[in-house]
């Protein structure tokens, strides 16, 4: 009996909208709409910390995807316009164009990408995926104040968008 009396205000706070049968809270100007929204998108049962992590992961994913798409398109345009360039020079032009920097700064970025990806765990030539991965992480960290790193699998996102033979 007491449980039914306690549930009555919750039922009274909901109104059914239209023919879709979606229930929306009418009481409380802040807590109830937020709760309703979280329930609608399936996040009501997770805590705010978990929600924050998921939002951060989405933001990182979108950033990496955006950078990958832009840099891949620009790289293809560079190769089309100057087909005789070697890969290192094409990467340098790509970094200069994307980051709006001079050749010295582009060389520093390429050196960082080489040290991060092409030296360990085995020596190999620098690839476009390595350059895009390095630039995406660098840009994200520069624009995300207070961020200690990225939680997303950046390599998986870049590998899904950028062919391995470039």
Residue pairs with C-beta under 8 A, 6 or more apart in sequence:
9 27
12 27
13 25
13 26
13 27
13 28
13 32
14 23
14 24
14 25
14 26
15 23
15 24
15 26
16 22
16 23
17 23
17 24
22 40
23 36
24 33
24 36
25 32
25 33
25 35
25 36
26 32
35 44
38 44
38 51
43 51
43 54
46 54
53 151
56 151
57 151
57 152
60 140
60 150
60 151
60 152
60 154
61 152
61 157
63 136
63 139
63 140
64 136
64 140
64 152
64 154
64 157
64 158
65 157
65 161
67 98
67 132
67 135
67 136
67 139
68 132
68 136
68 157
68 158
68 161
68 162
69 161
70 98
71 94
71 98
71 128
71 131
71 132
71 135
72 128
72 132
72 161
72 162
72 166
74 94
74 97
74 98
75 90
75 91
75 94
75 128
75 166
78 85
78 90
78 93
78 94
78 97
79 85
79 90
82 90
82 93
85 93
87 125
87 126
87 128
88 110
88 126
91 110
91 126
91 128
91 131
92 103
92 106
92 107
92 110
93 106
94 128
94 131
95 101
95 105
95 106
95 109
95 110
95 131
95 135
96 102
96 103
96 105
96 106
98 135
99 105
99 106
99 109
99 135
99 139
101 109
109 131
109 134
109 135
109 138
110 126
110 131
112 134
112 138
113 126
113 130
113 131
113 133
113 134
113 135
114 126
114 130
116 130
116 134
117 126
117 127
117 130
117 133
117 134
118 124
118 125
118 126
118 127
118 130
127 164
127 166
128 162
128 166
129 155
129 158
129 159
129 162
129 164
129 166
132 158
132 162
133 154
133 155
133 158
136 154
136 158
137 150
137 154
140 147
140 150
141 147
141 149
141 150
